[in-house]
């Protein structure tokens, strides 16, 4: 692969300052240009197991589909969706097989980037883990949360301010592993060489608003791990109320 066509990322996860365990999981597969984040569902049994299983399943599929970095993809978004659907089946069937795992589930957001004929980010997700695009000072959310609150906001039933304290603000309308069948949401966006892409769990977005996130992505850095550290350290400084996981991807072109 031509180095000018290479996008690469770094990731970091932290338990935070309130939770006793970390139910997040992530994978950075730079050689395959695949990145993913999962957040085990709090209040459900074995959320950490569900998140790890989902990430392992999708990462394994990426490694099989793109051996040694060879990438011939007719429909990247569909392929990501197929991997998530397969991971959903694995997690769901495992929860049926082991009673102590009944009801386990996780969010997931997965991304791959294709560079021919022009760079495109392909993102597929379930739940409220998010993908963002930072470009020229502007942060844009690429995913739409699968939550009751998002439905209420889109319907005009509540305001943005009300959503912050609404008693149903943590209720997901889609997740991986809870039901036998899922329909992931797909998003595709064209990229520019100076773009930065962010995948994260809600442990980041609970602590930092879009303005604060953008402020940490505007630096003239070329090491994605520096951005990850800045974002997570700030989330922890703000209280670290949840597990927090971040992946940042950028181009070396």
C-alpha distance (Angstrom), angle and dihedral (degrees) to the residues before:
residue distance angle dihedral
X1 . . .
X2 3.78 . .
X3 3.79 109.1 .
X4 3.81 90.4 -132.2
X5 3.79 86.5 63.3
X6 3.79 94.3 50.5
X7 3.78 122.3 112.0
X8 3.77 117.3 -174.7
X9 3.76 137.5 -179.0
X10 3.77 147.2 -170.0
X11 3.78 131.5 -148.6
X12 3.76 141.7 -162.1
X13 3.79 135.7 -176.6
X14 3.80 131.2 -164.8
X15 3.80 132.9 -175.4
X16 3.80 91.9 -134.8
X17 3.78 130.0 -140.3
X18 3.81 100.3 -71.1
X19 3.82 110.0 35.7
X20 3.80 119.8 78.1
X21 3.81 95.4 -149.1
X22 3.78 136.3 30.9
X23 3.82 114.1 -120.3
X24 3.82 94.2 175.8
X25 3.80 124.6 100.8
X26 3.80 133.8 -179.1
X27 3.80 143.1 176.9
X28 3.80 130.3 -151.3
X29 3.81 109.9 -163.1
X30 3.77 101.6 174.2
X31 3.80 94.4 164.7
X32 3.81 88.6 59.3
X33 3.82 95.6 33.2
X34 3.79 91.7 -125.1
X35 3.81 124.6 131.0
X36 3.79 131.1 176.2
X37 3.78 143.4 175.3
X38 3.82 130.0 -164.3
X39 3.80 132.1 -172.7
X40 3.81 117.2 -160.5
X41 3.78 111.0 -133.5
X42 3.78 112.8 -98.2
X43 3.79 115.3 -132.6
X44 3.79 90.8 29.4
X45 3.80 125.8 97.4
X46 3.80 118.7 -97.3
X47 3.78 97.7 1.4
X48 3.79 88.0 157.0
X49 3.81 90.4 54.9
X50 3.81 91.6 50.8
X51 3.81 92.7 49.0
X52 3.81 93.6 48.5
X53 3.81 92.3 45.9
X54 3.80 92.1 50.0
X55 3.80 93.9 48.8
X56 3.81 92.5 45.3
X57 3.80 92.6 49.1
X58 3.81 95.2 48.2
X59 3.81 93.6 42.8
X60 3.80 90.4 51.0
X61 3.80 90.5 51.2
X62 3.82 90.8 50.0
X63 3.78 92.3 51.0
X64 3.81 91.7 49.7
X65 3.81 93.8 45.4
X66 3.82 95.1 46.1
X67 3.84 106.5 36.2
X68 3.81 112.7 -175.8
X69 3.79 90.0 -4.7
X70 3.82 95.1 -63.2
X71 3.81 107.0 149.3
X72 3.77 124.5 -174.3
X73 3.80 106.2 157.6
X74 3.78 125.8 171.1
X75 3.80 95.7 -176.7
X76 3.83 113.6 9.4
X77 3.80 95.6 -179.1
X78 3.80 91.6 52.1
X79 3.80 90.4 48.4
X80 3.81 92.3 52.5
X81 3.79 88.8 47.8
X82 3.81 91.1 52.2
X83 3.80 90.7 51.6
X84 3.80 91.4 50.9
X85 3.80 92.2 47.1
X86 3.82 90.0 50.9
X87 3.81 91.1 48.3
X88 3.80 89.4 49.3
X89 3.79 90.2 55.3
X90 3.83 91.7 49.4
X91 3.80 93.5 50.4
X92 3.80 93.8 43.1
X93 3.81 93.6 49.3
X94 3.81 91.2 46.9
X95 3.80 89.7 52.9
X96 3.80 89.4 53.8
X97 3.79 92.4 47.9
X98 3.81 95.9 51.9
X99 3.82 116.8 44.4
X100 3.80 93.2 -155.7
X101 3.81 88.5 61.1
X102 3.81 96.2 50.0
X103 3.79 111.2 135.9
X104 3.79 96.8 15.1
X105 3.77 115.6 151.6
X106 3.78 144.3 156.2
X107 3.75 143.7 -162.8
X108 3.79 118.2 -118.5
X109 3.79 136.9 -169.8
X110 3.81 118.1 -176.0
X111 3.79 130.0 -176.3
X112 3.78 137.8 -172.7
X113 3.79 128.4 177.8
X114 3.79 126.8 -144.4
X115 3.79 119.9 -164.6
X116 3.82 105.9 -168.9
X117 2.97 124.2 117.5
X118 3.83 87.5 -5.1
X119 3.82 133.0 -14.2
X120 3.81 113.9 -83.9
X121 3.80 129.9 174.8
X122 3.80 114.9 -143.0
X123 3.81 114.9 -162.9
X124 3.79 130.7 -177.7
X125 3.79 125.1 -179.3
X126 3.79 150.7 169.3
X127 3.80 122.9 -161.4
X128 3.78 129.0 1.2
X129 3.78 104.2 -46.9
X130 3.79 104.1 117.0
X131 3.78 146.7 -145.0
X132 3.79 122.1 -148.5
X133 3.79 135.6 -173.8
X134 3.80 119.6 -147.3
X135 3.80 114.2 -162.3
X136 3.80 130.1 164.8
X137 3.78 95.7 -25.2
X138 3.80 97.5 -40.4
X139 3.80 127.1 106.0
X140 3.80 116.5 -153.6
X141 3.80 125.1 -171.6
X142 3.81 108.1 -134.3
X143 3.80 98.8 -173.2
X144 3.78 130.2 57.6
X145 3.80 116.2 -139.3
X146 3.79 117.7 -111.2
X147 3.80 93.1 -137.0
X148 3.79 138.5 120.4
X149 3.79 88.9 -118.8
X150 3.80 91.2 57.5
X151 3.81 89.2 51.9
X152 3.80 91.2 49.6
X153 3.80 91.7 48.7
X154 3.80 93.4 49.1
X155 3.80 90.2 48.5
X156 3.80 92.3 49.6
X157 3.81 92.3 -120.0
X158 3.80 93.6 127.8
X159 3.80 137.7 17.3
X160 3.79 127.2 -116.5
X161 3.81 88.9 -107.0
X162 3.82 91.7 52.2
X163 3.80 91.2 50.1
X164 3.81 91.0 64.4
X165 3.81 93.4 67.2
X166 3.80 102.9 22.0
X167 3.85 111.4 134.2
X168 3.82 91.0 -129.7
X169 3.79 95.7 48.8
X170 3.81 93.0 114.5
X171 3.82 97.6 48.0
X172 3.81 113.1 115.0
X173 3.79 123.1 -150.2
X174 3.82 92.7 -162.4
X175 3.79 132.7 25.1
X176 3.77 139.4 154.7
X177 3.81 118.1 -95.9
X178 3.80 101.3 13.2
X179 3.82 98.3 93.2
X180 3.82 130.8 29.9
X181 3.81 92.2 -118.5
X182 3.80 131.4 38.2
X183 3.78 136.2 178.5
X184 3.81 109.5 -146.2
X185 3.79 118.5 -154.0
X186 3.80 116.3 -118.7
X187 3.80 127.4 -150.3
X188 3.82 130.1 -179.5
X189 3.79 124.9 -171.9
X190 3.83 132.5 175.0
X191 3.78 115.4 -118.7
X192 3.78 137.1 -144.3
X193 3.79 125.5 -149.7
X194 3.82 96.0 -105.8
X195 3.81 96.0 46.6
X196 3.79 122.6 122.4
X197 3.79 122.1 -152.6
X198 3.78 124.2 -155.5
X199 3.80 129.2 -163.8
X200 3.78 116.0 -174.9
X201 3.77 147.6 157.8
X202 3.79 121.4 -119.7
X203 3.78 89.6 -98.8
X204 3.80 84.9 83.3
X205 3.80 99.4 42.2
X206 3.80 92.7 47.3
X207 3.79 89.2 60.0
X208 3.82 103.0 34.2
X209 3.79 129.9 42.2
X210 3.80 122.8 -143.8
X211 3.80 92.6 -93.2
X212 3.81 91.8 55.2
X213 3.80 92.5 45.9
X214 3.79 91.3 50.3
X215 3.80 90.7 49.3
X216 3.80 89.6 59.7
X217 3.81 93.8 47.0
X218 3.80 96.4 50.9
X219 3.81 96.7 76.0
X220 3.82 118.1 111.3
X221 3.81 92.7 -114.3
X222 3.79 127.3 143.3
X223 3.81 97.5 -168.8
X224 3.82 111.3 83.3
X225 3.80 91.5 -159.4
X226 3.81 88.7 66.1
X227 3.81 90.0 59.7
X228 3.82 91.2 46.7
X229 3.79 91.6 52.2
X230 3.81 93.3 47.5
X231 3.80 93.6 50.0
X232 3.79 96.3 44.8
X233 3.80 94.5 42.8
X234 3.80 89.2 52.5
X235 3.82 92.0 48.5
X236 3.80 89.4 51.6
X237 3.80 91.5 47.5
X238 3.82 88.7 52.9
X239 3.79 90.4 57.1
X240 3.81 105.9 -76.4
X241 3.80 92.1 -129.0
X242 3.81 94.6 172.3
X243 3.78 141.1 21.7
X244 3.80 107.1 -73.7
X245 3.80 127.5 -154.8
X246 3.79 128.1 176.5
X247 3.79 135.8 -178.7
X248 3.81 120.2 -174.4
X249 3.82 121.4 -168.8
X250 3.78 129.6 -171.6
X251 3.78 140.7 162.5
X252 3.78 127.0 -102.9
X253 3.79 89.6 -154.6
